Amino acid sequence: MAAVLGRVLVYGGKGALGSVCVETFKAKNWWVGSIDMSQSEKADANIIVNVQQNWLEQEESILSQVKEILGENKLDGVICVAGGWQGGNASHKDYVKSCDMMWKQSVWSSVIASKIAAHYLREGGFLSLTGAKAALEATPGMIGYGLAKAAVHQLTKSLAAEGGGLPAQSLVASILPVTLDTPMNRKWMPKADTSTWTPLEFISGLFWKWSQNEERPANGSLLQLVTKDNKTEIIPAEISY
């Protein structure tokens, strides 16, 4: 049995991007844990999110399981790629419902991931959150989505600032994708220009580099992932709070 070379926890490890992240790190002989609403067959350990619980109940349940699973071990990385998308403006009949769903999927998960990082990330480890390029501006056609992702951007900046609570020398950054090249996006947008979609392997490869202290961005970076002609460029967003 190969020695474990590192440990990473993927929040959203059963989703399209999360699954690729799990596979990428497993292929490098890393221990990989998954947090999601269903089990990742390829992860070494699974924590199942109970969607019937409120935010504090989820935090307590997830943190207690992380403690039990890790024991005395520390994590080298925490990757939060949980989230979803819903549209709708203020006049939409499901406006508040969609905002609630987006907040739960993106903000609840990101905050709990940062709590895990504060307690279990080793010094010099990394935390990656998932924002959205669209949320750098107004999102009138998808207010709940923009609202939640903008909150993740603010969270990233706060965690990176002095006194944010993360371990010394650790990195926190958010990826800000436009459209990811997932099976579901291909199913629902069959006529779209996929040359502008960001490959999942590009993102998982980015996380791998960070785990190796390679090509790390500045702490607190919001990284726009802009893909054109099947080539992805990383553009830091200029934003301050």
N, C-alpha and C positions, 0 to 999 in steps of 0.2 A: 504493500500500500504506500503510495507516494506521500511524502511529507507535505503538510499544509503550509503553503508559502505566504498566506495572508488570509484575512477574513473581511468579508463585505456583506452588508445587509441591504437588500433591495426592497424598498417599499413600493408595492405595485409589481411584484415579481412574476405575476401570472399574466399581465397584460402583454401587448405586442412588444413594446420597447423593453419592458422589464424582463421578459423571457429571453430576449437576446442578450441582455446584460448578465443574466444568470449563466447562460451558455458560455459567454465570453470569459468570465472569471473562472468557471468550472474547468474550462479548457486549459487554464493556466495553473491548475492544481491549487486553486484557492477554495477555502470553505465559503459557501454562499448560503445565507439565510434569506427567506422570502416572507414578506408580510403582504397579505392580499385577502380578498374575500373567498378565494378558493385556492387549493393546494397546487404548488409547483412541483411536478414530479421530479424535476432535475435538481432542485435545491437540496441542501443537506439538512435543513430544518425549515419548518413552516409555522408561521403564526397566522391564524385565520381571524380576520376582522369581523366582529359581530356588528352588522349594520343596524341592529335594533338598539344598540347601546348609545348613550349620549357621548359627547366628546370626553368628558372626564372619566366615564366608565371605560371607554376605549383606551384612553391613556393608561389607566391602572392595569387593565388586562394585558395590553401589549407590553408595557414596561416590565411587568412581573414575569412574563414569558421570556422576554429578552434576557433578563437576569438569570433565569433558570437555565436557559440554553447556553449562554456564554460562560457561566461560572466565573472563573478568574481571568478569562481571556478578554482582550480588548479588540475593538474593530479597527481595521485600517481605513475603511470607507463606509459611508452611509449614503445610499443613492435613493432619492425619492422621485419616482417617475409615475406615481399615482395621479389620476386626474380623469377628465372627460370633457365633453363639449355639449353645450345646449345653447340655442339661440333664443331670441326674444327681447323686445323692448318693454318699456314701462306700461304700454297699453295691452300687452299680451295677456291672455287669460291665465297663463301659468307663470307669469313674471316672477312672483315671489317664490314659487315652487322651484323654478329653475335657478334662482339665486341661491336658495337653500342647498340645492343639490351640488352646485358648483363650489360653494363654500365648504361643504363636507368633503368633497372629493379632492380638492386642491389645498385648502387651508388647514383643515383638520390633519390631513396626512403630513403636510410639511411641518407643522408645529410639533407633532408627535415625533417625526423624524429628527427634528432639531433637539428635542428633549433626549432622545436616544443618543445622539451625537455628544451632547453635553456630558452625559454620564459614562458612555462606553467607548467613545472614540479615543484612540491613542493620540498622544501629542504628535503633531505633524500629519495626522490623518486628514481625510477630506469628507465634506458633506456637499452633495449636489442636490439642488432643488430644481423644480421645473416651472418656469414662468411661461410667457408667450410674447412674441414680438408685437402682436396686435395690441397687447395691453399697455404698450408704451404710449398709446394714443387713445382717443375716445373709441368705444366699441358700441355704438347705439343699437346695432342689430343683434348683439349678444352681450347684454349688460352684465348678467350674472357671471359669465365667463371672464370678461374683462376685469370685473370687480375682484374676483378671486385671484386671478393671476397677478394683478397689480399689488395685491396684498402679499403675495409670495415675493415679489420684487422688493418690497419694503422690508419684509422679514429677512431677506438675504443681506441687505445693507445693515440692518440692526445687529444681526449675528456677527457680521464682520467687524463692526465698530468695537472700540475699546470698551470692555465691560459687557460684551454680548453673551458671554457665558460658555463659549466653546473652548476646548483644550488649547494650550499654547502651540503656536506655529501651525495650527490646523488651517485648512482652506475651506471656505464656503463660497460657492458660486452657483448661479442659476443658468440653465440653458433656456434660451428663448426661441423655440422653433416656430416655423410658419406652418408647414404641413409635413407630417411624417409619412414615410412610405410604408404604410401598414396594410395588411390584407383587407381590413374593414374599409379603409379609405379607397382602396382600389375597387372594392365591391360597390360602394355607394357613389363613387365619382369615376365611372368607367371611361369617361371621355376627357378627363382632366389631363393637363400637361404634366406628366409625372417627372419630367426633367427638372422641375422646380421643387420636387419633394425630397426631403432629407432622408437618406438611408439610415435605418436603425443601427447598422453596423458601424457607421461613422461615429454615432453618438457613444455607443458602447466602447469603441476604440478610444474615444476621447477620455472616458472615465478610466480606462486601463492606463493610459499615459499618466493621468493625474495620480493614480495609485503608485506609479513608479517614480513620482516626483519629476516627471517630464512634461514640458510645455504647460506648466500650471499658469493660469491667468492670475492677475492681481486679486487679492482677497476681496470678496464682496462683488466680484464682477457679474454683470448681467450680459450674457453672451448670445447675441443674435445669431441664429444659424440660417444663413441665406444661401439657398441652393439655386444655381442657374446652370443650364446645360449639363446637368448631372455632376456639377462640381460645387462643393459646399465651402463657403467662406465663413469664418468666425469673426463677427464684428461686435466689439464691446459697445454697449449702449451707454451714452453719456446721460447720467441721471444722478441727482443728488437730493438728499432729504435734510 
